């Protein structure tokens, strides 16, 4: 699998077949599908959504998806969809990286819920999880009925073998798996860790560019969607689904990853965050952090996101007479941040790779004491921020930490102290 193949573009109408002749010509559901296959439509939106937003894919499968035994509810493990266990604190929160598991855990078993908002039944909001796993999913498959999953790889590679092809990502890359997509996960490096945004709301899309113009930020051609690939395996297998906030399991006598050809625009994709075309100021001040938005999940209110996925990658800082790090602010949006690698310029200590922070709406935050002192007194030459990648899941709704997140040893109880040395300078200059 070293030579995985991808199709480029965001939201394209793709057509791909693993066996020549698997796709019918001119008809989606002919009386007899080619090669003895079954035609099945995989819909990500209502049929009547305007064409520009309509998402659907026609699959040509060895067996239809209905062929399985009944589902039975199973234990949810550490995966949560309700976030009302504790009162939500307005305090700033920060966590160290969670340790890798010592016992055997696959990708689904290794998911630990950290925070979330909204409701899976109302189809609004997000959940934030950490995955830490060390076992391949071989005869076990999964699909999420509650939301799409944006995976940010932090430690080592993760390979998603899906019904629409194979995606592999490593540190600095993301994958987006649509709601309802069946897949299993392999770990080429033996273990892996990273972040997940489970999006209950509208599907992620690339943001409009407005006055930026036609180019910049995440370019559509840099997104990659897999080509058709399939398994024709029979045996005793398990499908797990997350439905209505709970996990359910059923038996199936064959691999559900048996799509020989498909065409459509509802498909998984990957993106290398190092390809992001960063926009910034070349005079003074700097634009709002929204300028770093890779993907957005809009809400019903124009311009206010259910979730924005924002990154802070390598970039040049050249602004004159400017406090260059992110300024002190209070925001109507709630922000969960993670660090994939390197240092974040506003928090050089304490904000660690694989860790996270949560600054909820109207909770003040900004550079720590060291960051403020350095930025205030620095000689403002052109500066390259290199080998750094932080990201943010930003939501219009309060992000509510789980009981685990508030009680784990990874929570930094003294996070607030990083600002306590800030002193009064008024009247001194």
Order of alpha helices (4+ residues) and beta strands (2+ residues): beta-beta-beta-beta-beta-beta-beta-beta-beta-beta-beta-beta-beta-beta-beta-beta-beta-beta-beta-beta-beta-beta-beta-beta-beta-alpha-beta-beta-beta-alpha
